[in-house]
Amino acid sequence: MTADDFARAARAASTRRENAKDVRYFIQQGGTLPATPAVLVAWLTKVASQLAPATIQRRMLSVGLWHQENGHPSPITDPQVKRVFAGIGRTVGLAQRMVAPLVRDDLLAVLVAVDRQKPMRAARDTALLLTMFSGALRRGSAIDILVEDITAHEYGIDLLLRRSKTDQAGKGLVVSIPYALGDKCPVKAIAKWRELAGIESGYLFRSVNKHDQVGATKLHADSVCRIVKHAIMLSGRDASKYSSHSARAGFVTSAAAAQMPLADIAQVTKHRGLQSLQRYLRVVDQRRTKSLL
């Protein structure tokens, strides 16, 4: 392998795919590669009213990364490009969009709707949603779970995540999923899904076609978002407010509302820093503020 190969390997495969997708969108929207500062300014002007500032920023960074990896000077460091982007930020605002969290009570209501689907799809979707919520999992971690990496114990199960967003080196992280009371227990839901689907090895979460037949390959990351949105829609809620991140956000929000210690929440979410967690905590704390009227 070359030095460039090792450099690319430093980024997760999912990140590389998203970077490549951003570059394709840049080209489709009138950009050219390699891009001059003038080309990037023209692109910024065109998409300023079409895309969220956070999306523009991410695509700019992906374009800049493409230039670095291909030996070209990056146009995103040009002063005029920076001024135009700053102007977009002041005009439109750079606030990061937060998806609606799928909190505990809403999740339970959604699962009632999910159960009305065909048996195999209902079992898969229930197990996926409960696992992502209970383990505060990102979609990339959920779809990579292998049956061989599930360890049962008296309190529930442990999931070995061989690679995740916060573990790009692949050292492995263990996420514990505890038993829950009632019929919405993630551990029991996983067992039911595996039994119905006959999954004894390999990837845990797999595709299910319109005939309720289980596929042999793991779910695609984009499919997780579609599953979450479809489940939300079945429950009569506005699916546009939710994404695959809603289950993870729902755990954090629900845990904060239940006054779970911050250290315990971080132990589940595997956050290295507390800044991201504090965004959810501030919202919960604000909701507890008593009216002065």
VMD Tcl script that draws the C-alpha trace (Angstrom):
set ca {
  {0.00 0.00 0.00}
  {1.11 3.56 -0.69}
  {1.13 6.49 1.72}
  {-2.02 7.78 0.02}
  {-3.74 4.45 0.64}
  {-2.91 4.61 4.35}
  {-4.10 8.22 4.51}
  {-7.44 7.27 2.98}
  {-7.75 4.33 5.37}
  {-7.58 6.80 8.28}
  {-11.14 7.81 7.42}
  {-14.04 5.42 7.89}
  {-15.48 3.88 4.73}
  {-18.81 5.57 5.45}
  {-17.07 8.95 5.71}
  {-15.31 8.39 2.39}
  {-18.63 7.52 0.76}
  {-20.23 10.69 2.11}
  {-17.28 12.78 0.93}
  {-17.54 11.26 -2.55}
  {-21.29 11.93 -2.58}
  {-20.69 15.58 -1.67}
  {-18.20 15.94 -4.52}
  {-20.69 14.43 -6.99}
  {-23.36 16.89 -5.85}
  {-20.86 19.74 -6.23}
  {-20.27 18.75 -9.86}
  {-23.99 18.24 -10.55}
  {-24.66 21.76 -9.27}
  {-22.21 23.36 -11.68}
  {-18.84 22.87 -10.01}
  {-15.75 21.60 -11.82}
  {-12.67 19.78 -10.58}
  {-10.08 20.93 -9.91}
  {-11.95 24.06 -8.87}
  {-10.61 27.58 -8.84}
  {-11.72 30.06 -6.16}
  {-13.87 31.75 -8.82}
  {-15.66 28.45 -9.54}
  {-16.30 27.87 -5.85}
  {-17.60 31.43 -5.36}
  {-19.99 30.92 -8.29}
  {-21.16 27.62 -6.77}
  {-21.68 29.22 -3.36}
  {-23.75 31.99 -4.90}
  {-25.89 29.45 -6.75}
  {-26.63 27.13 -3.81}
  {-26.90 29.79 -1.08}
  {-30.70 29.85 -1.37}
  {-31.04 26.12 -2.09}
  {-29.07 24.37 0.65}
  {-28.75 24.66 4.41}
  {-25.52 26.42 5.44}
  {-24.38 23.29 7.28}
  {-24.77 21.27 4.06}
  {-22.86 23.89 2.08}
  {-20.07 23.83 4.64}
  {-19.84 20.02 4.56}
  {-19.68 19.94 0.76}
  {-17.03 22.66 0.75}
  {-14.90 20.59 3.13}
  {-15.36 17.50 0.95}
  {-14.30 19.47 -2.12}
  {-11.27 20.80 -0.24}
  {-10.35 17.26 0.79}
  {-10.60 16.08 -2.83}
  {-8.08 18.77 -3.83}
  {-5.69 17.77 -1.05}
  {-5.84 14.08 -1.94}
  {-5.31 14.78 -5.65}
  {-2.40 17.20 -5.29}
  {-4.22 20.44 -6.08}
  {-4.35 23.66 -4.02}
  {-7.63 23.84 -2.11}
  {-9.90 26.74 -3.15}
  {-11.70 26.79 0.19}
  {-8.79 28.65 1.80}
  {-9.11 31.56 -0.63}
  {-10.05 34.85 1.17}
  {-12.88 35.64 -1.26}
  {-14.38 32.17 -0.79}
  {-14.22 32.62 2.99}
  {-15.89 36.05 2.78}
  {-18.73 34.75 0.59}
  {-19.37 31.78 2.86}
  {-19.29 34.04 5.93}
  {-21.84 36.28 4.21}
  {-24.10 33.28 3.65}
  {-23.78 32.41 7.32}
  {-24.73 35.92 8.44}
  {-27.64 36.05 6.00}
  {-29.09 32.57 6.47}
  {-27.55 31.48 9.76}
  {-25.24 28.59 10.57}
  {-27.30 26.95 13.29}
  {-26.98 23.17 13.12}
  {-30.26 21.40 12.48}
  {-31.18 19.02 15.26}
  {-33.49 16.19 14.33}
  {-36.41 15.43 16.61}
  {-35.43 12.90 19.28}
  {-37.43 9.69 19.39}
  {-37.96 9.76 23.16}
  {-39.08 6.77 25.18}
  {-42.85 7.35 25.19}
  {-42.90 8.22 21.49}
  {-40.79 5.15 20.71}
  {-43.26 2.87 22.49}
  {-46.13 4.41 20.52}
  {-44.20 3.99 17.26}
  {-43.52 0.33 18.04}
  {-47.26 -0.32 18.35}
  {-47.63 0.88 14.75}
  {-44.58 -1.11 13.63}
  {-46.15 -4.31 14.97}
  {-48.96 -3.94 12.41}
  {-46.55 -4.70 9.56}
  {-45.87 -8.14 8.11}
  {-44.29 -10.43 10.75}
  {-40.69 -10.46 9.50}
  {-40.49 -6.72 8.84}
  {-42.19 -5.96 12.15}
  {-39.71 -8.13 14.04}
  {-36.70 -6.61 12.24}
  {-37.84 -3.02 12.66}
  {-38.77 -3.50 16.32}
  {-35.39 -5.07 17.14}
  {-33.53 -2.38 15.21}
  {-35.33 0.57 16.82}
  {-35.06 -0.84 20.35}
  {-31.39 -1.69 19.90}
  {-30.49 1.72 18.48}
  {-32.37 3.46 21.30}
  {-31.11 1.30 24.18}
  {-27.52 1.35 22.98}
  {-27.65 4.95 21.68}
  {-26.25 3.56 18.44}
  {-25.49 5.39 15.24}
  {-26.80 3.74 12.10}
  {-23.32 2.68 10.97}
  {-22.75 0.79 14.20}
  {-26.17 -0.87 14.11}
  {-25.80 -2.29 10.60}
  {-22.32 -3.65 11.37}
  {-23.40 -5.80 14.34}
  {-22.49 -9.45 13.86}
  {-24.24 -12.32 15.64}
  {-20.79 -13.60 16.61}
  {-20.18 -10.34 18.49}
  {-23.24 -10.69 20.77}
  {-22.50 -11.99 24.27}
  {-25.35 -12.89 26.61}
  {-25.12 -12.40 30.37}
  {-27.49 -12.24 33.33}
  {-28.26 -8.53 32.85}
  {-28.79 -8.58 29.09}
  {-26.32 -8.71 26.19}
  {-23.04 -7.06 25.18}
  {-22.46 -5.91 21.61}
  {-18.90 -5.68 20.35}
  {-18.67 -2.80 17.87}
  {-15.57 -3.57 15.85}
  {-15.46 -0.08 14.38}
  {-17.40 3.10 15.02}
  {-17.28 6.85 14.48}
  {-15.31 7.33 17.70}
  {-13.15 4.24 17.11}
  {-11.75 4.63 13.61}
  {-8.69 2.54 14.51}
  {-10.90 -0.50 15.04}
  {-9.88 -1.25 18.63}
  {-13.46 -2.24 19.39}
  {-16.07 -0.90 21.78}
  {-18.51 -2.85 23.93}
  {-22.07 -1.59 24.30}
  {-24.29 -3.25 26.88}
  {-28.01 -3.65 26.19}
  {-29.90 -4.42 29.41}
  {-33.09 -6.40 29.77}
  {-36.21 -4.23 29.99}
  {-39.54 -4.83 31.66}
  {-42.58 -5.49 29.53}
  {-42.85 -6.72 25.97}
  {-40.63 -3.98 24.48}
  {-37.35 -5.43 25.64}
  {-34.49 -5.00 23.14}
  {-32.81 -8.26 24.18}
  {-36.00 -10.25 23.65}
  {-36.72 -8.37 20.41}
  {-33.33 -9.35 19.01}
  {-33.92 -12.98 19.99}
  {-37.35 -12.97 18.33}
  {-35.98 -11.43 15.13}
  {-33.15 -13.96 14.94}
  {-35.53 -16.87 15.54}
  {-38.04 -15.76 12.90}
  {-35.34 -14.94 10.35}
  {-33.22 -18.00 11.12}
  {-30.10 -15.88 11.60}
  {-27.40 -17.92 13.33}
  {-24.31 -16.07 12.10}
  {-23.25 -13.03 10.13}
  {-24.91 -9.65 10.13}
  {-27.77 -9.21 12.58}
  {-29.84 -6.62 10.72}
  {-30.65 -7.48 7.11}
  {-32.93 -6.42 4.31}
  {-36.53 -7.61 4.16}
  {-38.26 -7.44 0.76}
  {-41.89 -6.66 -0.01}
  {-42.72 -10.37 0.22}
  {-41.41 -10.39 3.82}
  {-38.37 -12.44 2.83}
  {-35.04 -11.84 4.60}
  {-31.96 -11.05 2.54}
  {-28.46 -12.41 3.05}
  {-26.62 -9.10 3.21}
  {-26.56 -6.41 5.87}
  {-28.77 -3.34 5.76}
  {-27.50 -0.31 3.86}
  {-26.99 2.79 6.00}
  {-29.60 4.73 4.00}
  {-32.12 1.96 4.64}
  {-31.95 2.62 8.38}
  {-33.15 6.18 7.84}
  {-35.99 4.94 5.64}
  {-37.00 2.38 8.28}
  {-37.07 5.01 11.02}
  {-39.05 7.47 8.91}
  {-41.50 4.77 7.80}
  {-42.06 3.71 11.41}
  {-42.67 7.33 12.40}
  {-45.11 7.77 9.53}
  {-47.03 4.61 10.50}
  {-47.58 6.12 13.94}
  {-49.13 9.25 12.44}
  {-46.23 11.57 13.22}
  {-44.40 13.95 10.87}
  {-41.55 11.81 9.53}
  {-39.73 14.81 8.05}
  {-38.61 15.85 11.54}
  {-36.85 12.54 12.23}
  {-33.83 10.65 10.94}
  {-31.77 7.58 11.80}
  {-30.10 9.71 14.49}
  {-33.42 10.21 16.28}
  {-33.14 6.95 18.26}
  {-29.71 7.91 19.63}
  {-30.90 11.45 20.34}
  {-34.01 9.98 21.95}
  {-31.93 7.95 24.41}
  {-29.90 11.00 25.45}
  {-32.98 13.21 25.79}
  {-34.93 10.56 27.72}
  {-31.97 9.84 30.00}
  {-31.49 13.54 30.70}
  {-35.21 13.97 31.43}
  {-34.95 11.05 33.88}
  {-32.02 12.90 35.52}
  {-29.52 10.15 34.72}
  {-26.01 11.36 35.66}
  {-24.10 12.82 32.74}
  {-21.26 10.33 33.22}
  {-23.70 7.42 32.93}
  {-25.18 8.83 29.72}
  {-21.72 9.28 28.24}
  {-20.86 5.71 29.23}
  {-23.65 4.49 26.93}
  {-23.19 6.96 24.08}
  {-19.37 6.70 24.13}
  {-19.01 10.46 23.82}
  {-15.41 11.53 24.32}
  {-16.39 15.11 25.10}
  {-19.50 16.52 26.72}
  {-20.22 19.37 24.31}
  {-22.54 17.33 22.09}
  {-24.34 15.88 25.09}
  {-24.86 19.29 26.63}
  {-26.91 20.39 23.61}
  {-29.58 17.88 24.62}
  {-29.25 18.67 28.31}
  {-29.77 22.38 27.72}
  {-33.06 21.68 25.94}
  {-34.25 19.43 28.78}
  {-33.18 21.95 31.41}
  {-34.98 24.76 29.60}
  {-38.18 22.75 29.59}
  {-37.97 22.42 33.38}
  {-37.70 26.19 33.85}
  {-40.74 27.52 35.69}
  {-42.69 30.40 34.24}
  {-42.20 33.78 35.86}
  {-45.76 34.78 35.01}
}
mol new
graphics top color blue
foreach p $ca { graphics top sphere $p radius 0.5 }
foreach p [lrange $ca 0 end-1] q [lrange $ca 1 end] { graphics top cylinder $p $q radius 0.2 }
display resetview
